[in-house]
């Protein structure tokens, strides 16, 4: 390498070393968990709920993809009336939006330990249940 390039490289390495040293000093100064949470407060967020919400997001995504593929297959193979087609397209497009909103609100409420987003999430469970029952029992071609 030319001398100018080595000088530039050394300058970046020195800057990187300073950042690493600064981070290690910051970590060393954090002695225990009490630096993060005051001792008079209890952590109310739930790890099992957060894990459940994470996997529910993946389940919702896979359910939506599968449902769209089945809907395309059924619309090509079977005859749909215009009303039934409109209702099913509307349900296939609205249900994932409601589910994503529900999961996001529940996750936010859990992480910030707030009750209002969790209550909104529970309220959004009602249209989700109606949608799942529709797709399980009431759709045109089950």
N, C-alpha and C positions, 0 to 999 in steps of 0.2 A: 504494500500500500504506500502511496505517496505520503510524505510527512504531513501535509495539510489534512489528509483524510484520517491519519492516525490521531492527530490532535483533536479533530472533531469527534472521533470515536471515543477517545479518552474523556472528553468533556461530557458526552452522554453517559458513559459509565460512571463518572463521578457524580453526576446528577442522580442517576439511578441508585447509587450507593447511599446518597444522602436521604433519598425517599425511604429506602429500606430501613436505615438507621432511625429515622423519624418515626416510622411505624412501630418498630420494635420498642422504642422508648415509650410511645403511647400505650402499647400493650403491657409493658412492664409496670406502668403507673396504675393500671387497672388491677387492683388487688383482689377483688372478690365480686360476687354477685350483688352485694349491697351497693356497689357503685352504680348499678343500673336501676334497681328497684328500691324505693324507700322501704324501710323495715316495717312501717305501719300499713303498707298496702299489700293485698294478696293478689296474685296473678289469677285472673278469672277466665282468660282465654283457654280454649279447650283444644289440645293437640289431636285427640281422636276425631273431633268435629272437623278440624282443618284437613286431616287426612281423608275423611269421608267426602268432604267437598271437592278435594283434588281429584279423587277417583270418580266422583259423580260427574265432574266436568268431562273426563275422558269417556265415561259411559254415555253421556248426553251427545257428545260428538259422534261416537260410533253408532248410536241409535239413529241419529239424524241422517248420517251417510247411508246406513242400511235402509232406512225408510224411504229416502229419495230414490235409491236404486230400485227398490221394490215398487215404488209408485210409477217409475218410468216403465218398468217391465209390465206392470198390470195395465197401464194406460195403452201400451202397444198391443197387448194380447186380448184384453176384454173391452167391451163397449161401456163407456161412461156417459151418463146424461150430463148436460151442461151444468145443472145445479150441483150434482155430486162432484163433478170435476172441480168446480169453483170452490166448494167447501173443502175438499181435500187439499187443493193447492194452498188455500189460505191456512189451513191447519198445519201443513208441512212447513210453511214459511214462518208462521207466528210462534209455534211451540218452541223452537230452539232459541228464539229471542227472549221469550219469557223465562226459559230455563237458565240461560246465561245470566240474565238479570238477577234471578233468584240466587244462583250460586255466588255471583259477585257480591250481592248485598249480604248474604250470610257470611262470606269470608271476611268482608270488611267489618261487619259487626263483631265477629269473633276476634279478629286481630286487634281492633281498637277498643274492645270490651264495651261496646255501646249496645243498648237494647233496641233502639228504633230500627236500625237496619235488619236486625234479626227478626223483629216483628213483621217488617215488610216482606222479608223472605218467607216467613211462615204464611203470610197472606197470599203470596204468589204460588204457594203450594196448591191452592184450590183450583186455579185454572190449569195447572199442570196435571192434577189428578183427573180433571174433566177431559183434558186432551188425551191422556194415556188410556182412559176408559173408552173414549171414542175410537182410538186406533186399535184397541184390543177387541172391542165388541161391536161397534156401531158403523164402522166404515163400510163402503159399498162392497168391496171384495176382500173378505178377511183371509 
